[in-house]
Amino acid sequence: MLASAPICAGAALFLFQMPPNAALHGIAVDQLMRWNLLALLICFAAAHTWLIFAIFRQKAAAPKAKASEMGSGIKRAQAAGLWPGDFSRSLSWLLLAALCAMYVWMAITAQRLWAANRFEGASPEDMQVEVVGEQFQWYFRYPGQDAAFGITRPSLVNAAAGNPLGLDPRDDRSKDDLVSSVLVLPVGREVDVRLRSLDVIHGFFIPAMRLKQNAVPGLVLHLHFTPIAIGTYAILCSQVCGSGHARMQAELRVLSPSDYQQWLTAREQQHAREGAQ
């Protein structure tokens, strides 16, 4: 699976100028987009070909048309060459039916892909990460050794004091929570993302992961994905959230399982030292 990622990524980049795919579900998303673009290209070419043909055919047939053949709208269209015969009509209906069937198939596939990431719950073994948007910064919280997120309170939010998410120090579950300005994930492991916002609507957007979801104040939204390629990827905000919207960027670093464990251990030790001071 990991070996095939660069091939699919190169095809996606070549076909519609998208960044290389680095998510497991992105393979199906890119394939669906290729079919969509192919269908649009066929419709565009067919429509313009028919229009050009009809214009020149009508000009050539107009002088030869007889008055007796203009008794009805259909006969006038036949004289001008605009009304297809039985074979052409059957072929046109057949192509139209095939096009409609393809669009129905694409709509069902898109709905299943969306539901798999947004509506189907992640498995209990998935890694848990919380993503919080605030003008103009992304924060990423890891639950720590207890695998549970601590309580946050808006009245305790104070980035200058080292508590940008408002973690409640009286809650034991929040004492081992790790807050980072960089999202670090292990390759090949599914991640369940809890997404929320502290102020306005932000758009959590990772182009390489084929992932986009709005963070809405007052709501906790879930989505899950599996990174399949080691590397560093851009995290953007896709909603205009204020004057500093363009600066609201962060990094996703996908590491090998061993490198991720080293990073996590170092952050836990740093967090323990800061808590002891």
Buried (B, 14 or more C-beta within 10 A) or exposed (E): EEEEBEEBBEBBBEEEEBBBBBBBBBBBBBBBBBBBEEBEEEEEEEEEEEEEEBEEEBEEBEEEBEEEEEEEEEBBBBBBBBBBEEEEEEEEEEEEEEBEEBEEEBEEBBEEBEEBBEEEEBEEEBBBBBBBBBBBBBBBBBBBEEEBBBEBEEEBBEEEEEBBBBBBEEBEBBBBBBBBEEBBBBBBBBBBBBBBBBBBBBBBBBBBBBBBBBBBEEEEBBBBBBBBBBEEBEBBBBBEBBEEBEEBBBEBBBBEEEBBEEBBEEBBEEBEEEEEE
